[in-house]
């Protein structure tokens, strides 16, 4: 028997081989694709924060915005840094002299239009401030911190930005300077009213008050509970300690933490009669807490007590366990007065995102010679997060 064989023409054999080669090359391309060249992306700045001088709603406040550039980023000629303030913040009266732009250690020359070399153009449009490095601008080293001041904290500044209503909002910094756009959170809270009344006969009025264990200060009378916005001492006697506490809770996801500072707006006074500030037992200051156990050493001051976390101790090492309210050597610190002007003292601090709870104890003792009258004041807590 003779078997037959079918032989494909030469052109058909070549076509089949071509198909095989294409299939192999396609498979190699699919396998190699993940190892190809990747697209380049900008990176986040190292940090961004905006510190307000006054966090009360509808109140004029300075802003100090610190943009910490990432490790390889340099702000150079032609590039921009664009700051967008949240809606409701009033920048309409802000002028060029109310703004500083500091790159690293260099305070740059701001101009309204790029007509000079080695300068930075400043343009305000509604809520948006644009800084542009003009031609011939001398760049600083990479990874510097750019500090932008708005208000009377700028050299020659007189006009501040008016806050919006109470609550939280986001401030954004973007631009072509090299890093990604970044937000930070602004927190506006109502001021805390402090009140104390000294009767003309200098008698103590007590009505159904008992010591409250939630207020951990020791050695004084606790005349009343506080609220979120009041510290009501009522009518008090002289040469006697009075203690009222509040609880401060801070929760943030800020990558490098937060600070809380406190100050009084105009101290504690009754018209023309200021309440004596004092110095505790003679050694406490605006930055150094010290013991205060003698009521005849008059004035007013605060102590701190960490409940969750160690924010007060982090803010001031003197507020370690024994130095906190109710501790064996509880220590008090004077409160800065904005009308001084004095720098607000830091009372809570953390280097990481966290939820902290601390109590603040407000202590007061009136001199026997203190003039009669209704003494009032306002305290303000300023919370600043670094994102």
Number of C-alpha atoms within 10 A of each C-alpha: 3 3 4 6 5 5 7 8 8 8 8 10 11 10 10 10 10 11 10 11 10 11 11 10 10 12 10 11 12 9 9 10 9 9 7 8 7 7 5 6 9 11 15 15 22 18 19 27 25 23 20 22 19 24 25 24 19 18 16 20 23 25 22 20 22 19 24 20 24 20 14 13 18 19 25 21 19 15 18 20 21 21 22 18 19 18 13 13 19 19 21 13 10 17 18 17 17 21 25 23 20 17 21 16 11 11 15 18 15 23 18 13 13 16 12 15 14 17 22 27 20 23 18 18 10 13 15 16 17 18 23 27 25 23 17 13 18 15 13 15 15 15 18 21 22 21 21 20 22 27 26 18 19 21 14 13 19 16 22 24 22 21 23 20 16 14 12 12 16 14 18 16 22 17 16 15 20 22 23 16 18 19 18 19 19 20 18 22 18 18 21 19 18 20 19 21 19 23 18 9 8 16 12 16 12 12 8 6 11 12 15 15 9 12 22 21 29 19 15 17 19 21 23 21 19 16 13 12 16 16 24 18 23 17 18 23 19 21 18 22 25 25 27 25 26 20 18 16 13 18 13 17 14 21 16 18 18 24 21 21 20 20 23 23 20 17 23 24 17 18 10 6 14 15 22 17 17 20 22 29 17 12 14 19 18 18 17 16 26 23 19 24 17 15 20 16 19 26 21 25 26 22 28 33 29 22 15 12 14 19 28 30 22 18 19 18 12 21 29 20 19 14 22 26 26 19 16 12 18 24 28 32 27 23 24 24 21 19 11 11 10 13 16 21 21 21 24 26 23 23 15 16 18 18 14 20 19 22 23 22 25 24 25 28 27 26 18 14 8 15 17 15 16 17 21 20 19 20 24 21 22 22 22 22 27 23 23
